[in-house]
Amino acid sequence: MDGFIRFTNQTQGRDRLFRATQYTCMLLRYLLEPKAGKEKVVMKLKKLESSVSTGRKWFRLGNVVHAVQATEQSIHATDLVPRLCLTLANLNRVIYFICDTILWVRSVGLASGINKERWRTRAARHYYYSLLLSLVRDLYEISLQMERVIHDKAKKEKSASQDPCGYSVADEETEWLQSFLLLVFRSLKRHPPLLLDTVKNLCDLLNPLDQLGICKSNPGIIGLVGLVSSIAGMITVVYPQMKLKTR
């Protein structure tokens, strides 16, 4: 109970909880819409989804400052690839949150002359760029972990007086693709924060892909991946050690 209270006392925790609720409503609404006699439930879910989405906009108002701070921190990363990817990703997040704030200003009626669709497209585009750059960083980190797995395996085989030239990533002779997938699995297994960050970014990517018309998805898929991403985000808030660190 104390952990839940600490979680909800954090702005990020409340946002993740609201986000999970929003995408759960979207998923349930998609599943119930085709069924007869569920019209009232669907309408309630739609209203709840809309209310939660509005609440999340209030939580995101200060995210521009957080994104600027994250940009300043990423500039000092020691490794070139993460430094470049994270700095550009955070800069795109800054622009995304600015666009999101402008959309919020229009939604509350403070400025009626704002073109909603144009700013929504801009927000989605910069969110998409941010996620792509974050995934490039994830792939780079995965490649480093794969090198470590291969190196550790080779050392074990060498200490066991086995022929290092006969080394295979898999425990038995398999096809190249199977060996590669096994290597990726082992690399992610030994680094849970990297696995969590990769899954979260992959899930988040579907939303801007759909909004930009690059890869259209139905609300059910968007709701499902959004829920998975929200749960991954909640884990990093509850357990800060599960958040991927910048080297």
URVENQUI-V123084 format. One record per residue. N is the residue number from 1. RES is the residue in one letter. SS is DSSP state (~ for helix, > for strand, _ for the rest). PSI is psi in radians with two decimals (NA if undefined). OMEGA is omega in whole degrees, 0 to 359 (none if undefined). Layout:
BEGIN
{{N:RES:SS:PSI:OMEGA} {N:RES:SS:PSI:OMEGA}}
END
This chain:
BEGIN
{{1:M:_:-0.73:179} {2:D:~:-0.66:179} {3:G:~:-0.68:179} {4:F:~:-0.69:179} {5:I:~:-0.76:178} {6:R:~:-0.66:180} {7:F:~:-0.84:183} {8:T:~:-0.33:178} {9:N:~:-0.26:179} {10:Q:_:2.42:179} {11:T:~:-0.74:179} {12:Q:~:-0.67:179} {13:G:~:-0.79:179} {14:R:~:-0.71:179} {15:D:~:-0.75:179} {16:R:~:-0.67:179} {17:L:~:-0.76:177} {18:F:~:-0.69:180} {19:R:~:-0.76:178} {20:A:~:-0.70:178} {21:T:~:-0.75:181} {22:Q:~:-0.83:183} {23:Y:~:-0.47:174} {24:T:~:-0.74:177} {25:C:~:-0.74:179} {26:M:~:-0.77:180} {27:L:~:-0.80:180} {28:L:~:-0.69:179} {29:R:~:-0.71:179} {30:Y:~:-0.68:181} {31:L:~:-0.53:185} {32:L:~:-0.37:183} {33:E:~:-0.73:181} {34:P:_:-0.27:185} {35:K:_:2.40:180} {36:A:_:2.54:177} {37:G:_:0.12:181} {38:K:_:0.29:185} {39:E:~:-0.73:182} {40:K:~:-0.72:179} {41:V:~:-0.73:180} {42:V:~:-0.73:179} {43:M:~:-0.69:178} {44:K:~:-0.71:178} {45:L:~:-0.68:180} {46:K:~:-0.73:179} {47:K:~:-0.72:179} {48:L:~:-0.73:178} {49:E:~:-0.75:180} {50:S:~:-0.73:180} {51:S:~:-0.75:180} {52:V:~:-0.69:178} {53:S:~:-0.72:178} {54:T:~:-0.73:178} {55:G:~:-0.67:180} {56:R:~:-0.55:179} {57:K:~:-0.62:177} {58:W:~:-0.70:180} {59:F:~:-0.51:185} {60:R:~:-0.06:185} {61:L:~:-0.59:181} {62:G:~:0.09:184} {63:N:~:-0.34:177} {64:V:~:-0.76:180} {65:V:~:-0.76:179} {66:H:~:-0.69:180} {67:A:~:-0.64:177} {68:V:~:-0.75:178} {69:Q:~:-0.71:178} {70:A:~:-0.62:177} {71:T:~:-0.76:179} {72:E:~:-0.67:180} {73:Q:~:-0.71:183} {74:S:~:-0.43:178} {75:I:_:-0.50:184} {76:H:_:0.14:177} {77:A:_:2.45:184} {78:T:_:-0.62:182} {79:D:_:2.32:186} {80:L:~:-0.84:185} {81:V:~:-0.91:176} {82:P:~:-0.66:180} {83:R:~:-0.81:181} {84:L:~:-0.84:183} {85:C:~:-0.82:183} {86:L:~:-0.65:179} {87:T:~:-0.82:179} {88:L:~:-0.67:179} {89:A:~:-0.78:180} {90:N:~:-0.60:175} {91:L:~:-0.72:177} {92:N:~:-0.59:176} {93:R:~:-0.63:177} {94:V:~:-0.84:180} {95:I:~:-0.69:179} {96:Y:~:-0.80:182} {97:F:~:-0.54:174} {98:I:~:-0.80:177} {99:C:~:-0.70:180} {100:D:~:-0.67:178} {101:T:~:-0.70:178} {102:I:~:-0.70:177} {103:L:~:-0.65:178} {104:W:~:-0.72:179} {105:V:~:-0.71:178} {106:R:~:-0.69:184} {107:S:~:-0.51:179} {108:V:_:0.02:174} {109:G:_:0.24:180} {110:L:_:-0.41:178} {111:A:_:1.97:185} {112:S:_:-0.23:184} {113:G:_:0.13:182} {114:I:_:2.29:177} {115:N:_:1.84:187} {116:K:~:-0.82:184} {117:E:~:-0.69:180} {118:R:~:-0.81:181} {119:W:~:-0.55:176} {120:R:~:-0.69:178} {121:T:~:-0.72:178} {122:R:~:-0.77:179} {123:A:~:-0.80:180} {124:A:~:-0.67:182} {125:R:~:-0.80:182} {126:H:~:-0.54:174} {127:Y:~:-0.70:178} {128:Y:~:-0.79:178} {129:Y:~:-0.74:180} {130:S:~:-0.76:180} {131:L:~:-0.68:178} {132:L:~:-0.78:180} {133:L:~:-0.64:177} {134:S:~:-0.64:178} {135:L:~:-0.61:175} {136:V:~:-0.75:177} {137:R:~:-0.73:178} {138:D:~:-0.75:180} {139:L:~:-0.66:178} {140:Y:~:-0.77:179} {141:E:~:-0.65:177} {142:I:~:-0.72:180} {143:S:~:-0.65:177} {144:L:~:-0.72:178} {145:Q:~:-0.64:178} {146:M:~:-0.72:177} {147:E:~:-0.69:180} {148:R:~:-0.70:179} {149:V:~:-0.79:180} {150:I:~:-0.75:181} {151:H:~:-0.79:181} {152:D:~:-0.70:179} {153:K:~:-0.71:180} {154:A:~:-0.68:179} {155:K:~:-0.71:179} {156:K:~:-0.74:181} {157:E:~:-0.63:180} {158:K:~:-0.71:179} {159:S:~:-0.43:178} {160:A:_:0.19:178} {161:S:_:0.60:176} {162:Q:_:2.78:181} {163:D:_:1.95:182} {164:P:~:-0.43:180} {165:C:~:-0.38:181} {166:G:~:0.25:183} {167:Y:_:2.38:175} {168:S:_:2.48:180} {169:V:_:-0.72:179} {170:A:_:2.76:181} {171:D:_:-0.31:178} {172:E:_:2.90:184} {173:E:_:2.08:181} {174:T:_:3.06:176} {175:E:_:2.80:182} {176:W:~:-0.77:183} {177:L:~:-0.73:179} {178:Q:~:-0.71:179} {179:S:~:-0.73:180} {180:F:~:-0.79:180} {181:L:~:-0.66:177} {182:L:~:-0.68:178} {183:L:~:-0.76:178} {184:V:~:-0.76:180} {185:F:~:-0.81:180} {186:R:~:-0.64:180} {187:S:~:-0.76:180} {188:L:~:-0.57:180} {189:K:~:-0.63:181} {190:R:_:-0.04:180} {191:H:_:1.33:182} {192:P:~:-0.71:178} {193:P:~:-0.64:178} {194:L:~:-0.72:177} {195:L:~:-0.80:182} {196:L:~:-0.75:181} {197:D:~:-0.68:180} {198:T:~:-0.80:179} {199:V:~:-0.77:181} {200:K:~:-0.81:181} {201:N:~:-0.68:178} {202:L:~:-0.74:179} {203:C:~:-0.75:181} {204:D:~:-0.49:186} {205:L:~:-0.51:184} {206:L:~:-0.56:182} {207:N:~:-0.96:178} {208:P:~:-0.52:176} {209:L:~:-0.69:179} {210:D:~:-0.78:182} {211:Q:~:-0.61:181} {212:L:_:-0.09:179} {213:G:_:0.23:180} {214:I:_:-0.73:179} {215:C:_:1.74:184} {216:K:_:2.40:178} {217:S:_:2.77:177} {218:N:_:2.84:183} {219:P:~:-0.48:179} {220:G:~:-0.80:179} {221:I:~:-0.74:179} {222:I:~:-0.73:179} {223:G:~:-0.73:181} {224:L:~:-0.90:182} {225:V:~:-0.57:176} {226:G:~:-0.67:178} {227:L:~:-0.76:178} {228:V:~:-0.78:179} {229:S:~:-0.70:180} {230:S:~:-0.72:178} {231:I:~:-0.72:177} {232:A:~:-0.72:178} {233:G:~:-0.66:178} {234:M:~:-0.64:179} {235:I:~:-0.71:181} {236:T:~:-0.44:177} {237:V:~:-0.75:180} {238:V:~:-0.70:180} {239:Y:_:1.54:183} {240:P:~:-0.45:179} {241:Q:~:-0.25:178} {242:M:~:-0.03:178} {243:K:_:2.32:182} {244:L:_:2.13:183} {245:K:_:2.63:176} {246:T:_:2.20:181} {247:R:_:NA:none}}
END
